[in-house]
């Protein structure tokens, strides 16, 4: 156990450096890093790791290396500019327990900029919050990992075991960036992922699947619309049937101990839709993309079949679609649910660090979204802890992250690293 005096020194050192940490976070938020645009932000992460004397591993993610692995999510777009960065601390004589500090550099699209209060990448601070796309999800987490280790180094210590700081791509659409770290051989005794969890520990997460439905129609001039088949209206009717499937899956929560008390754990979302060519023509095509949640008591294979059956049955009731079935393609997230198991010892250490900083017990949470924790927990057999700061409006307008929560999570992360990995003088 760490001496209380050393705990206090570690926390004080985080405080001393927090203005610098906030400025570095703002610099990272100001670099747009939506999918296919992550490389400049990864350049910055590599520079930070190099400044800390870590071994730098930067490589291009390649589908051919991953597509045969469990957990892979199909993706047809090219990976020519998809780069992962890992900064590795490897003591000459490791003694403690090793650790992966994982975070993702990619952010979701901003949407119309005029609907933000200020430019999405201004990274400004107001009333104790930093605003900007990616500020909470999850650049604050990436930078707090860096500064947790910097606080230890400033006191003359470093972990007594291997620590791998991972900055990965593709968390927001496939998770293949984290999978690429496993394929490259990175393993440890535990993983810590500071996703914005509101200063709680995520112990269960739903699965997530993406799919696209292409609906055809029969185009005619609108003056005789009843002689055609409107693909957009057909798509709407299919979506309504998928909403009924959403209700059915939510009813299954009574059999799931992690989500039985959640009011609505399974969410179906039509995220994109397009169709038609001319206002005075009955549309001959419509395509929509949907994201669906999957409970831990379900399997992806069974759920994919139910989705396809629902679409087929909806089409069968339509005179035109019955002979021109919609097509379903599965691309993007095919993420299995993940429940944290066999984690009592590592959770106890994190809970003690949390209590030291917050003066309160560490609460558990269940999330209706997914994180990269599943890769470490399901495919590498190590406990993956999702524990991060408080953030609002992630994926929305005026995304923001609470600075005080970042400071405290940085402190508890530093204490956790010190206790889990042990410390050695440097």
N, C-alpha and C positions, 0 to 999 in steps of 0.2 A: 504494500500500500504506500502511496505517496505521502510524504510528511505534509502536514497542513501548511507549514511555512513555504514549502516548495509549490504547493497548489496556489497559495496567495501570490507568489512571485510570478507564476505562469499567467495567472489572470491579470495581474498588474501589467505585465509585458504586453499582453493583447491590448489592454486599454491604451498603453503608451503609443502603440503603433496604429491605433484604429483610424486616425485621420488619414494616414498614408493608405491604409486598406480601403477606405472609402474612395479616395482619389483613384486608386488603381482600378477599383470596380467601375467607377464612372468611365475611365478610359476604355475598358473592355466593352461596356454597354454601348459606347459611341461607335463601335465597329459593328456594322450590320453583319449578321451571320445566319441569314436564312439559308435553307438548303441550296447547295451548289455555290454558296458564297462564304463558306466558313474559313477558307484558307488564311485570310488576313488576321482573323481573331486567333486562329491556331498559331500563327507566327508570334503573336503576343504571348500566348501561353508558353510556347517554347522558350522565348526570351526570359520569362519569369523563372522557369525551371532551371535554365542555364545560370541565371543570377544566383540561384541557391546552390549551385554546385552539384546538381543532380545529373545523372546520366540521361541523355535525351534520345528517345526512340521516336522517330516520326516516319510514318509509312502510309502509302496509298492503300485504301481499302479496295479489295477486289472481290467481285461476286463469285468468281470461280473458286476462291479460297473458302467460301462460306456456304454455298448453296447445298452442300451435302450434309451440313451440320444441323443437329436439333436446335430449334429456336430460330432458324433462318426465316426471314420474311421476304417473299418475292418482290423484286423491284426491277422494272424494265428500263428505267432511266440510267444513263451512263454514270460511272463512278470516277471519271477522269480527274475530278478535283475534290475527291473525298479523302481527307487526311486525318488520321488519328495522331495524337501526341501523348507520350507517357514520359514523365519525369521520375526516375528511379533513384531511391536512396538505398544503397546496399552496404551495410557495415562490413568491415573486414572479417569480423568474428561474430556473426549474428547469434543472439541468445534469446531474444524474446519471441513474441508471436507476430507474424507478418500481417500486413494490412494493405488493402486496396482502398484508395480514396478516389472515388469515381464521380465524374460529372459530365454533362453534355454541353457542347458549345453551340449547337444549332438552336435557332429560335423559330417560332412560327411567323408567317407573314403578318404585316402590321395592319392590313386593311386600309380603308381610305384615311389618309393623313389628316384631312380636314375634320375628322371625327375625334381626333386627339386634342387635348388642351394645348399641347406643344408638340413639336417634332418628336416622333417616337424614339429617336436616338439622341435627344438632348442630354439625357442622364442628369436631370436637375434634382435638387433636394428641396423639399418643402415639408415643414411640420414633422420632421423626423422620418420622412420616407424618401427613398430614391425612386424616381419615375423613369420608365423607359422600357422598350421591348427587350425582354430577356433579363431585366434587372433581377427579377425573382426566379424566373424559370429559364436557366438556373445559374446565371453568371455569378450571383452572390455566393452560391455554394462553391463554385470553382475557386473563387478568390479567397474565401474563408479557409479552404483547405490549405492554400499556399501560406496564409498568414498564421495559421495554427502551428505549422512547422517552423515558420520564421520566429515565432515567439520562443519556441524551445531552443532554437539555435542561438538566439540573442542571449540566452541565459547560460550558454556553454554546453548545451545538450543536443543530442539527436536520438532518434529511436534506435533501440538496440536490436531491431529486426528490420527486414526488408519492408520498405513502404513504396508503393507505386501510385503516383498521382496521375490519373487518367483523364484526359480531355478528349471526349469522343464525339463523333458526328452521328446523325440519323436517329437520335432518341425519339424525335417527334414524329417519325413516320414508319420506322421499321425496328429500330434497336440494333441494326447490323453493325453499328460502330462498336458497341460493347461486345457483341459476339466476336468481332475481329480481334479484340484484346484477348479473349479466351483462345481463339485459334492461334494467336501468336505465342501463346504459352504462359500468359500471366496468371498466376495463382497465388493465393494467400490464405491465411487462417480465418480471415473475415473481410467483409467489404463494408464501407460506410459511404452512403450517398446522400449529400445534403440537398435533396430536392426540397422545395418549400412546403414543409409539412406542418407549419404552425407550431414549431417547437415540441412536436410529439413524435412518437415512434410509429411508423407504419408497419403493422403486423400482418396485413392482408390486402391484396389488391386484385381487382377483377382482371379477367383476360379481355383483350381488345382485338377485334377483327375489322379490317377494311374490305369492302368489295364494291364493284361497279356493275350496274345493270344497264344494258342497252336494250331499248324498246323500239320496235319499228311500228310504222303506221302506213296507211294507204292515203297518199296525197290526192286531193281533188281541189277544185276551186271552191272557195267558201260558200258560193251561192248554192251548192248542192252538198253541203257539209255532211249531211246524213248518209251520203253514199260512200264516204271515206271512213278512215279510222284515225283518230287523233292520238298520236304517240304521246304527247304531253299529258293529256287527260288519262290515258292508259297507265302512264307512269304514276300518276297521282293515285289511281285506284290500287296499284301494286303497293305503293308506300302505305296506304291505309291498312292493307292486310299485314304488312310487316309491323305496323303499330300494334295489331292484335297479337302478333308473336311476341312483341316486347312485353305486353301484359302477361302473357303466359310464362315467360321466363322470370319476370319479377315475382310471380306467385310461387316460384320454386325456392324463394329465399327462406321459407319456413323450414327447409331441410338443411340450411347452411348456417352453422353456428357463428360464423364471422359476420354475416350480413342479415341475419334473421330480424334484427331490430332496425335495420336501415329502411327508411320510408320508400326509397326507390333506387335500389342498387344497380339495376340494369338500364342503361340509356342507349336508345337508338337515335342516331343523328344523321339527317340528310345534310351533308356538308357541302356538296356541289351539285348543280343541276344545269343542264343545257339542252336546248332542243329547238327544232323548227328553223325555217329559213325566211319566211315571209308572212306578214300579218294576214294576208288575204288567201293563204294556202293552208289547208289542213296539214299539220306537221307530220312528216314521214319518219322523224327520228326524235328520240329523247334519251339522254344518258344522265344517270344520277349516281353519285358516290355516297355510300353510307358507312358509318362507323357504328358498331354494336358492341355492347359489353357482354361478358360471359362470366357466370358465377364459378367459384372454385369447385362446386359440385358438378359442373358440366365439363365436357371435353370439346375442343375445337372441331374435331371431326364430326361429332354428333350435331353441333350447332350449325356448321356449314351445310350439312344435309337438310336440317330443318329450314334454313333460310331458302335453299334452292327449292325444296318442296313447297314452301309457302308461295314463292313466286310462280312456280309451275301451276299450282292450283288456282291462283288468281288469274293467270292467263287462260286457263282452261274454260273459265266462265265467260270469256270474251270471244265473239264469233271470229274476229280477225286474228287475235293473239293465239287462239287455240291452235291455229295452223302456222303461226309465225312466232314461235316461243321466244321470249326475251332471253338474252345470254347473260350469264353471270361470270365475272372474272374476279379472282382473289389476288389482289396486289396491295402491298403495304402491310401494315400490322397484321401478323398472325401470332399474337402474343398470348401465351398461356397465362392463366391465373397463377398467383404465387402467394403462399401463406408461409410466414416465417416460422420455422420449426427448429428444434434442437439448438435453441439460442439462449438458454437461460443464463449461462455464465457470461457471455458477451453482453447480453442485455443488462445484467446486474452491474457490470463495469460502466456501461454508458449511463445507466440510471443513477449511479453514484456521482458521476461527473455532472450530470444534469442537476442533481439535488444540490451539489456544492455551489453551482452557479446561480440557479433559480430559486433555491430555498424551498423547493416543492418536489413532489414525486413526478416521475416521468409518466405521462399518459400515453396509452396506445390509441391508434386510430386505424380505421379501415377506409380504403380509398376506392372510389368508383372509376379511377383512372389506372393507367399502368406506368411503371418505371422500369429502368434497366436492372432493377434488383433481381428480376426473374432469371437472368442469365447466370448470375453467381449462385443463386439458391437452387435452381432446378438443374443446371447443366454442369456446375463445378462443385456442387456439394458443400458450399460454405455459407455461413449465415450472412445475409445481406441486410444491413440496417439502413433504413431510409429515415433521416433525421435532419431537418433543416429549419430555416427561419420562416417568419410570417410574411406572406405575400398576398396581394389582392389583384384580381382582374388579370390573372395570367391567361393568355390567349385572347384577351379582350383589349379594349381601349384603356389608356392610362394605367397600364400595368405598373405595379409599384412593389417595393420591398421595404420592410420596416428595419431601420438601421439599428435600433436597440436590440432587436431580435438577432440580427447578424452578429453584433458584438458578443452577445451571450452564447450563441451557438459556436462561435469561434473559440470562446473560452472553454466550453464543455468539450469541444472536439479536441483541443490541445490537451486537456486533462485526460480524455479517453485514450488518445495516442500514447501519452506518457505511461498510463497504467497498463494498457493492453500490450504495447510493444516493449515496454521497459525503456530505460534511458541509459545512454552512455555519454561520457564526457568527450567533447570534441575541442 
